[in-house]
Amino acid sequence: MDLLLRNAALVDGTGEPARPADVAVTGDRITAVGPPGGPTPARGTEVVDLDGLVLAPGFIDIHTHYDAQILWDGDLTPSNWHGVTSVVMGNCGFGVAPTRPEHRDIIVRTLENVEGMSTDALDAGIDWCFETFPEYLAALERRAKRLNVGAFLGHTPLRLFVTGGEERAATRAEVAEMQRLLREALDVGAVGFSTSRQPAHQGAYGRPVPSRFAEVDEVDALASVLGEAGKGVLQVSIGPGLFIDQFSDLAVRHGIPVTWTALVTRTDKPGAARRTVERAAALPGEVYPQIACRPIVFQITMADPVPLAAVDEWKEVLALPREERASLYRDFAWRDRARPTTLAAWEKRWPKVQVEETGVHADAVGIPLDELARDRGTNPFDLMLDLALGDETVTRFRVVLENDADDETGELLADTRTLLGLSDAGAHADQLCDACYSTHLLGHWVRDRKALGLEKAVWRLTGHPHKAFRIADRGLVREGFFADLVAFDPATVGTTPVERVRDQPGGADRLIVRSTGVEHVWVNGVATRFAGADVPGAAAGRLLRG
């Protein structure tokens, strides 16, 4: 025995009631779980008293976009501050591998437009020491990591690699090659395959991302590889031709788990998310709709208007380099075309848009844009652009996009047919920070709102993703499982206010949120956080293999 955790209130990830317990760790594994007061440990055993703390499995974040960030930040901040010990990246069909040298700029521009990543950070931070997916996983395995990391093979880089980025249906031979590369990826440890048909996913130079040109039969052919291999998860960002009926069919025919994003609540569509859950639950197959536990709130500038990507005229904006976008906003002909479609698309959203940060418009901060526009005799579309242009496009607007129906979100969290995800950690870094979803769940939804019990919340963060994603030997406090553990104070666990920092490669900024009440974290039996502070240099993370 190397480590003995004593006097904990153990919440083991199964959903069963908390119980007093001691937990013993030898090497990287849990070797004993029993009532407090066991035998005296041998000399040399580290003993940590967890009296007053909850001990739980390390949290598993199934929906991140750390594919690039891990190449410059092995700590995977800020997830590591919130009790997360394992992350899955490559979601929504995106990633950085496989990538041929001639396609690197397209991948970077895709991540810029779809996932709101800084091209300065990507250009300065990505070490292109790989071309194929196996080479990428090998690079991740070599790197020091604070957390465990698993990766989907994304459809967009895969399709770009095979078709060269041509915007068309794939040939039979190309589909066969994609199937071969997916088998290869699964053989070396990919956790599955991800894709997107989301209309808002406008990639490099404002064009639809490559996965959106795939026919449904192509997705089916790739899903069949997961079924033949007997492993792997299919993750889909929904869009035309791929919704709950198709997910059920894919899950049943191929015998695979399917998870889709995103099931969100909206105040202007009350009950819609609940009805979708009921409809999906009536269909066969292992299908998990992913939900979020935080309102999806962006801070955007007009230099990076990602939330407007589904509006046709804004695709013209995304086609331009960031530094040239202001010129289009000054073009009255473009404004005349974009005004009616933008006003209509965001009709229900304008009351939830306001100036958040600005250098020159202090009098506009915190006022809903529709109200401010009425007071100034204009409309919110033109006002938003004029405010941006008056501040060299650095004015930031707070936009409440979705998941803002609090009561219905609480109902979804209590419904075990949904899967908690959507932190999007690593993406939209200067626009939002939901990597803190775990501590928000425990503080806001468990302690403050009492929407679900502590044991169910911990199961949502651990045992449920363990089962849905087939993550072996992690997600439960059980003898023989890896010693990924978190100890937190249920009375104080939560989040701090959001901060803007400039700590990314190339001088790029991002938003971060720190945790409260997360006292200790162990990854594979190694302390990575102790007494509320990160252990410097801790790098016990491993590659999660599907």
C-alpha positions in Angstrom: 0.0 0.0 0.0 1.4 3.4 -1.1 -1.5 5.7 -0.1 -4.3 5.4 2.4 -7.2 7.9 2.2 -9.0 7.9 5.6 -12.4 9.0 6.9 -13.9 10.0 3.6 -17.6 10.3 2.8 -17.3 8.0 -0.2 -19.5 8.6 -3.2 -18.3 5.8 -5.5 -19.8 6.7 -8.9 -22.5 4.0 -9.0 -25.2 6.3 -7.7 -25.4 4.4 -4.4 -25.7 6.4 -1.2 -22.6 7.9 0.3 -20.9 5.9 3.0 -17.9 6.4 5.4 -14.9 4.6 4.0 -11.1 4.3 3.8 -9.6 3.7 0.4 -6.1 2.2 -0.2 -4.0 2.7 -3.3 -1.1 0.7 -4.4 0.8 2.0 -7.5 -1.8 3.2 -9.9 -4.7 1.1 -8.7 -7.3 1.1 -5.9 -6.5 -2.0 -3.9 -9.0 -1.8 -1.0 -12.3 0.0 -0.1 -13.6 -0.6 3.3 -15.0 1.0 6.5 -12.9 3.4 8.4 -10.5 2.2 11.1 -8.8 -0.6 9.2 -5.4 -2.0 10.0 -2.5 0.3 10.7 -0.7 1.0 7.5 2.8 -0.1 7.0 5.7 2.3 7.4 6.2 4.5 4.3 2.5 4.6 3.4 1.2 8.1 2.9 -1.9 8.7 4.9 -4.3 11.5 4.0 -7.2 12.3 6.4 -10.3 13.3 4.3 -12.6 14.0 7.3 -15.4 16.4 6.1 -14.7 15.8 2.5 -16.4 13.7 -0.2 -14.2 11.3 -2.0 -15.3 10.5 -5.6 -14.0 9.0 -8.8 -12.1 11.6 -10.9 -14.5 13.3 -13.2 -14.6 12.3 -16.9 -15.3 15.1 -19.4 -16.5 13.5 -22.6 -16.9 16.6 -24.7 -13.7 18.7 -25.1 -11.7 20.2 -27.9 -8.2 20.0 -26.4 -6.8 18.4 -29.6 -4.5 21.4 -30.3 -4.1 22.8 -26.7 -2.6 19.6 -25.4 0.4 20.2 -27.7 1.4 23.3 -25.7 -0.5 22.8 -22.4 0.0 19.4 -20.9 -1.8 20.5 -17.7 -5.0 20.9 -19.8 -6.1 24.0 -17.8 -8.7 24.9 -16.7 -10.2 21.4 -16.6 -7.6 20.1 -14.2 -8.7 22.7 -11.6 -12.2 21.2 -11.4 -11.7 17.6 -10.4 -11.5 16.3 -14.0 -9.0 13.5 -14.4 -9.9 12.2 -17.9 -11.0 14.1 -21.0 -12.2 13.0 -24.5 -11.4 15.3 -27.4 -11.9 15.2 -31.1 -15.6 15.9 -30.8 -18.0 17.2 -33.5 -15.8 15.8 -36.2 -12.9 18.1 -35.6 -9.3 17.6 -34.7 -5.8 18.1 -36.0 -5.1 14.6 -37.3 -4.8 13.1 -39.9 -3.4 16.2 -41.7 -1.2 16.5 -44.7 1.3 19.4 -44.6 -0.6 21.2 -47.4 -3.8 21.1 -45.4 -2.5 22.5 -42.1 -3.8 26.0 -42.8 -7.2 24.7 -43.6 -7.3 22.8 -40.3 -6.2 25.9 -38.4 -8.8 28.1 -40.2 -11.5 25.5 -39.6 -10.7 25.5 -35.8 -10.7 29.3 -35.9 -14.2 29.6 -37.5 -16.0 26.7 -35.9 -14.4 26.3 -32.5 -13.4 29.9 -32.0 -9.7 29.2 -31.5 -7.0 31.8 -32.0 -5.0 31.4 -35.1 -2.1 33.1 -33.3 -2.2 30.4 -30.6 -2.6 27.6 -33.1 0.2 28.8 -35.4 2.6 29.3 -32.5 1.5 26.3 -30.4 0.9 23.3 -32.7 4.0 21.1 -33.2 3.2 19.4 -36.5 5.3 16.4 -35.6 2.6 14.1 -37.0 0.6 13.5 -40.2 -1.4 10.4 -39.5 -3.7 9.7 -36.6 -1.5 7.0 -35.2 1.4 9.4 -35.3 -0.7 12.0 -33.4 -1.6 9.5 -30.7 2.0 8.5 -30.4 2.9 12.2 -30.0 0.3 12.5 -27.2 1.6 9.4 -25.5 5.1 10.9 -25.4 4.0 14.2 -24.0 3.8 14.8 -20.2 0.1 15.1 -19.3 -1.6 16.0 -16.0 -4.8 14.3 -17.1 -5.8 11.1 -19.0 -6.6 11.8 -22.6 -8.7 10.0 -25.2 -9.5 11.1 -28.8 -12.1 10.5 -31.4 -11.0 10.3 -35.1 -12.8 13.4 -36.5 -14.6 13.2 -39.9 -13.4 16.6 -41.1 -9.7 16.0 -41.0 -10.3 12.4 -42.2 -12.3 13.5 -45.2 -9.8 16.3 -46.0 -7.0 13.8 -45.8 -8.8 11.4 -48.2 -10.7 13.7 -50.7 -8.3 16.6 -50.6 -11.1 18.9 -49.5 -13.2 18.6 -52.6 -16.8 19.7 -51.8 -18.7 16.6 -53.1 -19.8 13.2 -52.2 -17.0 10.7 -51.7 -16.4 8.0 -54.2 -16.8 4.3 -53.2 -13.0 4.0 -53.2 -12.6 7.1 -51.0 -15.2 5.7 -48.5 -13.3 2.5 -48.4 -10.1 4.4 -47.7 -11.8 6.3 -44.9 -13.0 3.0 -43.4 -9.4 1.7 -43.5 -8.0 4.7 -41.8 -10.8 4.5 -39.1 -9.9 0.8 -38.5 -6.3 1.9 -38.2 -7.2 4.6 -35.7 -9.3 2.2 -33.6 -6.4 -0.3 -33.6 -4.1 2.3 -32.0 -6.6 3.5 -29.5 -9.2 6.0 -30.9 -12.2 6.1 -28.6 -14.5 6.3 -31.7 -15.5 8.4 -34.6 -17.1 11.8 -34.6 -18.9 13.8 -37.3 -21.0 16.9 -37.9 -23.8 17.9 -40.2 -24.5 21.1 -38.1 -25.4 24.0 -40.5 -23.7 26.5 -38.2 -20.3 24.7 -38.7 -18.8 26.9 -41.3 -15.1 26.1 -41.6 -12.1 27.5 -43.4 -12.8 30.6 -45.4 -16.5 30.5 -44.5 -17.1 27.2 -46.4 -19.0 24.3 -44.8 -16.8 21.9 -43.0 -15.8 18.8 -45.0 -18.0 16.4 -43.0 -21.1 18.3 -44.1 -20.5 17.2 -47.7 -20.7 13.5 -46.6 -23.9 11.6 -47.6 -25.6 9.8 -44.8 -24.5 6.5 -46.4 -20.9 7.5 -45.8 -21.6 8.0 -42.1 -23.3 4.7 -42.1 -20.3 3.0 -43.7 -18.0 4.5 -41.1 -20.3 3.5 -38.3 -20.2 0.0 -39.5 -16.4 -0.1 -38.8 -17.1 0.6 -35.2 -19.6 -2.3 -35.2 -17.2 -4.7 -36.9 -14.5 -3.8 -34.4 -16.8 -4.2 -31.5 -15.6 -1.0 -29.9 -15.9 2.7 -30.2 -18.5 5.4 -29.8 -20.2 7.4 -32.6 -20.5 11.1 -31.7 -22.6 13.3 -34.0 -23.3 17.0 -34.1 -26.8 17.0 -35.5 -27.9 18.3 -38.8 -30.1 17.5 -41.9 -30.5 13.8 -42.4 -29.0 12.8 -39.0 -31.3 13.0 -36.0 -32.9 10.7 -33.5 -34.5 8.2 -35.9 -31.2 7.8 -37.8 -29.2 7.5 -34.5 -31.5 4.7 -33.3 -31.1 2.9 -36.6 -27.3 3.2 -36.5 -27.1 2.1 -32.9 -29.3 -1.0 -33.5 -27.9 -2.1 -36.9 -24.2 -1.7 -35.9 -24.6 -2.5 -32.2 -22.8 0.7 -31.1 -23.4 3.5 -28.6 -24.3 6.8 -30.3 -24.2 10.2 -28.6 -25.4 13.4 -30.1 -25.1 17.1 -29.5 -26.7 19.1 -28.4 -30.0 18.8 -26.5 -30.4 22.3 -25.0 -33.3 24.2 -23.4 -34.6 27.5 -24.6 -36.9 29.9 -22.9 -38.6 30.7 -26.3 -39.3 26.9 -26.9 -40.5 25.7 -23.5 -40.7 21.9 -23.1 -39.1 21.2 -26.5 -36.1 19.5 -25.0 -38.2 17.3 -22.8 -40.4 16.2 -25.7 -37.2 15.3 -27.7 -36.1 13.1 -24.8 -39.4 11.3 -24.7 -39.5 10.8 -28.4 -35.9 9.5 -28.4 -36.5 7.2 -25.5 -39.3 5.5 -27.4 -36.9 4.3 -30.0 -34.5 1.3 -29.7 -30.8 1.4 -29.4 -28.2 2.8 -27.1 -28.4 6.5 -27.9 -27.4 9.3 -25.5 -28.5 12.9 -26.0 -25.8 15.2 -24.5 -26.9 18.0 -22.3 -25.1 21.0 -20.6 -25.6 22.1 -17.0 -24.7 25.8 -17.7 -26.3 28.4 -19.9 -24.4 28.6 -23.2 -23.2 32.2 -23.0 -20.6 33.6 -25.4 -18.5 36.8 -25.3 -18.0 37.7 -28.9 -16.4 40.4 -30.9 -17.3 41.2 -34.5 -13.8 40.1 -35.4 -15.0 36.5 -34.6 -18.8 36.3 -35.0 -19.0 32.5 -34.8 -22.6 32.3 -33.3 -23.9 34.0 -36.5 -22.3 31.4 -38.8 -25.7 29.8 -39.7 -26.8 33.1 -41.4 -25.8 33.1 -45.1 -24.5 36.7 -45.2 -22.2 36.0 -42.2 -20.5 33.2 -44.1 -19.1 36.0 -46.3 -17.6 37.5 -43.1 -16.1 34.2 -42.0 -14.5 33.8 -45.5 -12.4 36.9 -44.8 -9.3 37.1 -42.6 -10.1 38.6 -39.2 -8.4 41.9 -40.0 -10.5 42.4 -43.1 -13.9 41.8 -41.6 -14.5 45.4 -40.5 -14.4 46.5 -44.1 -17.5 44.4 -44.8 -19.3 45.9 -41.9 -18.8 49.3 -43.4 -20.2 48.1 -46.7 -23.8 49.4 -46.8 -24.8 47.1 -49.6 -23.7 44.1 -47.5 -25.6 45.5 -44.5 -28.7 45.9 -46.6 -28.5 42.2 -47.5 -27.6 41.0 -44.0 -29.9 43.2 -42.0 -33.3 41.4 -42.5 -31.9 37.9 -42.2 -29.8 38.7 -39.1 -32.7 40.5 -37.4 -35.0 37.6 -38.1 -32.5 34.9 -37.1 -31.9 36.5 -33.8 -35.4 37.9 -33.2 -35.7 36.0 -29.9 -32.0 36.6 -29.0 -31.6 40.3 -29.1 -33.0 40.9 -25.6 -30.2 38.5 -24.4 -27.4 40.4 -26.2 -25.5 43.2 -24.4 -22.2 44.9 -24.3 -19.9 43.1 -21.9 -16.4 44.6 -22.4 -15.5 47.9 -24.2 -12.9 50.5 -24.4 -15.2 53.4 -25.4 -18.9 52.5 -24.9 -19.2 52.5 -21.1 -22.7 53.9 -21.3 -23.9 50.8 -23.2 -22.6 48.1 -20.9 -25.2 45.8 -19.5 -28.2 47.1 -21.5 -30.1 44.6 -23.8 -29.2 45.5 -27.3 -32.9 45.7 -28.5 -33.6 48.2 -25.7 -30.5 50.2 -26.5 -31.4 50.3 -30.2 -34.9 51.6 -29.5 -33.5 54.3 -27.3 -31.1 55.3 -30.1 -33.6 55.1 -32.9 -32.0 52.2 -34.8 -32.1 48.4 -34.8 -29.9 45.9 -32.9 -28.1 44.7 -36.0 -26.8 48.1 -37.1 -26.2 49.1 -33.5 -24.0 46.1 -32.9 -21.9 46.8 -35.9 -21.6 50.5 -35.2 -20.5 49.9 -31.6 -17.9 47.4 -32.9 -16.6 49.7 -35.5 -16.4 52.6 -33.0 -14.1 50.5 -30.9 -11.9 48.9 -33.6 -14.0 45.7 -33.3 -12.7 44.9 -29.8 -16.0 45.6 -28.0 -17.3 42.3 -26.7 -20.9 41.4 -26.7 -22.4 38.9 -24.2 -24.8 36.6 -26.1 -27.0 34.1 -24.3 -27.3 31.4 -27.0 -29.1 28.4 -25.5 -29.7 26.3 -22.4 -31.2 29.3 -20.6 -34.5 27.6 -19.4 -33.2 26.9 -15.9 -36.1 24.8 -14.6 -36.2 22.6 -17.7 -32.4 22.2 -17.6 -32.8 21.0 -14.0 -35.3 18.4 -15.2 -33.0 17.2 -17.9 -30.2 16.8 -15.3 -32.5 14.6 -13.2 -33.4 12.5 -16.2 -31.0 9.5 -16.4 -31.7 9.1 -20.2 -29.5 12.1 -20.9 -25.7 12.3 -20.8 -23.9 15.3 -19.3 -21.3 16.8 -21.6 -20.8 19.9 -23.7 -18.1 21.6 -21.7 -16.4 22.4 -25.0 -13.2 22.8 -23.0 -10.4 24.0 -25.3 -12.7 25.6 -27.7 -14.0 29.2 -27.9 -11.3 30.0 -25.3 -11.7 33.8 -25.5 -15.5 33.6 -25.7 -16.6 31.3 -22.9 -15.4 28.9 -20.2 -17.6 25.9 -19.4 -14.7 23.6 -18.5 -15.9 24.3 -14.9 -19.2 22.4 -15.6 -18.3 19.7 -12.9 -17.9 22.1 -10.0 -20.9 24.2 -11.3 -23.0 21.1 -11.2 -22.0 20.2 -7.6 -22.3 23.8 -6.4 -25.3 25.3 -8.2 -27.5 22.3 -9.1 -26.8 20.0 -6.1 -26.1 22.3 -3.2 -28.0 25.5 -4.2 -30.9 24.3 -6.4 -31.2 20.8 -5.0 -32.3 19.7 -8.5 -30.5 16.3 -8.0 -28.8 14.5 -5.2 -25.0 14.4 -4.7 -24.8 10.7 -5.5 -26.6 11.1 -8.8 -24.5 14.2 -9.7 -21.3 12.3 -9.1 -22.6 9.4 -11.2 -23.3 11.9 -14.0 -19.7 12.9 -13.9 -18.1 9.5 -13.5 -20.0 6.2 -13.6 -22.3 7.3 -16.5 -19.6 8.4 -18.9 -17.6 5.3 -17.8 -20.5 3.1 -19.1 -21.5 5.1 -22.1 -18.0 5.6 -23.5 -16.7 2.2 -22.4 -13.8 3.8 -20.5 -12.2 0.8 -18.9 -11.4 0.7 -15.2 -12.1 4.4 -14.6 -15.1 6.3 -13.3 -15.8 4.2 -10.1 -14.1 3.8 -6.8 -13.8 0.1 -6.9 -10.9 -2.4 -6.2 -8.9 -2.9 -9.3 -9.9 0.4 -10.9 -7.3 3.1 -11.6 -6.8 5.5 -8.7 -8.3 8.5 -10.4 -9.9 10.3 -7.4 -11.1 13.7 -6.3 -11.8 14.9 -2.7 -14.0 18.0 -2.4 -15.9 19.9 0.3 -19.6 19.7 -0.5 -20.3 22.9 1.4 -17.9 25.1 -0.7 -17.4 23.3 -4.0 -18.1 25.7 -6.9 -16.7 28.2 -9.3 -15.0 31.6 -9.2 -16.0 34.5 -11.4 -14.7 34.3 -15.0 -11.3 35.9 -15.7 -9.6 37.0 -18.9 -6.0 36.1 -19.1 -3.4 36.3 -21.8 -1.4 33.1 -21.4 -1.7 31.3 -24.7 0.9 30.9 -27.5 1.3 34.0 -29.7 0.0 36.2 -26.9 -3.6 35.0 -27.3 -6.1 35.6 -24.5 -8.7 33.3 -23.1 -11.3 33.1 -20.4 -10.7 30.9 -17.3 -12.7 29.9 -14.3 -11.1 28.6 -11.1 -12.7 26.2 -8.6 -13.5 26.4 -4.9 -13.7 23.4 -2.6 -11.7 21.0 -4.7 -9.1 20.0 -2.2 -7.2 16.9 -3.6 -6.9 15.1 -6.9 -5.1 11.9 -7.8 -4.5 10.7 -11.3 -3.3 7.1 -11.6 -2.5 7.2 -7.9 -0.3 10.3 -8.1 -1.3 13.5 -6.4 -1.9 16.3 -8.9 -3.7 18.6 -6.5 -3.2 18.8 -2.7 -4.7 21.0 -0.1 -6.4 23.1 -2.7 -3.3 23.8 -4.8 -1.9 22.1 -8.0 1.1 20.0 -7.4 3.9 21.6 -9.6 5.1 19.4 -12.4 2.6 16.6 -11.8 2.2 14.6 -15.1 0.6 11.3 -14.3 -1.9 11.3 -17.1 -2.1 8.6 -19.7 -3.5 8.0 -23.1 -7.0 6.5 -22.9 -7.4 3.7 -25.5 -10.7 2.7 -26.8 
